[in-house]
Amino acid sequence: MISPHLTQPLIALTLAISGVAIGCSNVTPAPDPAIEIVMEPIPKQPWAASGELVDIGQFCAAGSRAEVGLFFPDGTPMMLADFMQGIDEVKANGGTWEDFEFIALEEYTCDDGSGSFTMREESGDGGRWEVVSGTGAYLGMIGEGTHAIVTDLETAEPLSLRAIGTFRMGPDNS
């Protein structure tokens, strides 16, 4: 039997624990940082993004992508003529667009004016990418992932590119 002088403190402790449990059940989980960006392989590539960060307004839903730098796999700069010649050589040897190896810096600019971010992308189907800088709402953003290339079965030309990865927004947007 519990002593009557211990009953009130036990009731208070039980209520306090219940309050903590109820308070914890109302905690909103962090948004899922997974984003998918789908774009067409044309100049000033338009893109559309989807994912929970887009749904809650922390990541813009659409924009355009432009190349701001091309590099050979060893990191030396590549001219556009080198890029075109490399793709032609790979195709002449029976390869496809995905077989040409290069590194590109790509700037993604949001249509809504919220800012832009630059990704360092490795070529090829399943290539890796990572965020290297950002402006506006994307200042301090980090992220990494892979991309997949959807190609025309007859010509082996790219039809679309899907970048899939996770993003952590900058200090102001967490």
N, C-alpha and C positions, 0 to 999 in steps of 0.2 A: 504494500500500500504506500502511495506517495504521501509524504508529509504535507499538511495543508499549507505550510509556509513556503514550500517549493512549487506549489501548483501555479501561482501567478507568474513566476519567472519562466516556467516551462511553457505556459500558454503564450507568453510574449515571444519566446524563442521560436515556437512553432509558427506563429503568425509572421514573424520576421523572415523565416525560411520560406514560407509560402509566398510572401511578397516578393522575395528575390526570384523565386521560380516563375512567378507570374510576370515579373518585370523582364526576365530573360526571354520569355516566350514571345515578347513583343519586339525583340531586336530584329531589325531588317537585315537580311544577309547582304553582303557585298554583291554588286552586280557581276554577272558572268563576263569575264573580259574577252571571251572568244568573239571574233569578228570575221566575217567573210566578205571579201571585196571582189566583185566580178567586173571585168572590163573587156572591151573590144580591142583587138590589136590594130588600131588605126592611129594616125597622128593625134596628139592631144587627147589620148584615150579617155573617153568618158567612163566613169565607174560608178557603181552603186554598192553600198555597204549594208550589211544586216547583222543583227545581234542585239543583245540586251543593252549594251552601251548606246547603240543607235536609238533603241526604243525609249530610253530614258533621257535622251537629248545630250549625252556627254560626247558623242562621236557623230560627226555629220553623216548624212545619208547618201550624199552624192558629190561628185566633183570631177576633176580631170587630172590626168597624169602626164607628165612630160619628163623626158630624159634630161638630166643635167650633167651627166658624166658617163663615159664608157671606158672600161679597163680590160686588159688581158687578165687571165687568171692569176698571173704573177703580180698584178697591181700596177703595171705600167700603163700609161694612158693609151687609149685606142681611138683612132680617128674613125669617123663614120664610114669612110672609104674602106678601111680595114675590116670594119664590121660587115659591110655588104660583101666584100671579097671572101671573108671567112665563111659566111653562110653559103655563098655560091660554091666554094670548094667542098664543103661538107656535103652538099646536095649532089655535086658531081661525083663524089665517091660513094653514093648510095645512102648517105645519111639523111636525116631530116633536120628541120629547124631546131628541134630540141637538142640535137647533138653538138651544136656549136657552143663552146664554152666562153663565157665572158662575165664580167661584173658590171652592173649598171647602178648609177645613183638616179633614183626616180623621185620627182617631187609630186606629191599628191596635194592638190589645192581644192579646198571645199567650196562648193557652190554657194553655201549660205554665208560666206565671208568670215567664218569663225577661225580661219587660219589654214596652215598647211603643215605637212610633215614630209621628211625625206627618208626614203628607205634605200638601203644598200641591198641589192638583189643579185644572187648568183643565178646563172642561166640554167635552162633545162627543166624538163618536167620533174617536179619534186625538188626544185632548187630551193635554197634557203634565202630568207630575207631577215633584215633587222632594221628597226627605226634608228636613225643616226642624228636627227635633229627635228625641231618643230617650232612653229610660230603660233602666236595667238593662243587659243585654247589648247594647242598641242605642244606648247613649250614644256619641256620636261617629260613628255610622253615617252614610254619605252614599249617595245614589243618585238616579237620574233615569230617566225612561222615558216611555212612552206608554200609553194605555189604549184598549181597543176595547170597544164596547157591542154586545151581541147582543140584537136586538129581535124581538118578535113581529111576524111579517109582516102580520097582519091589523090589530092594534091599534097598532102602532108603539111599544108599551110596552117598556121594557127588561126583558130576561130574566136577563141576567148581565153582569158587568163583568170584563174581564181586564186587569190591570195588568202590563205587561211591561217589564222594565228591568234595570239592573245596580246592585248594591249593593256597597259597600266597608264592611266592618264597622269598628267603632271601634278605638281603639288596643289594647285588650285582646284583641280577636278577629281582628285583621287580615284 
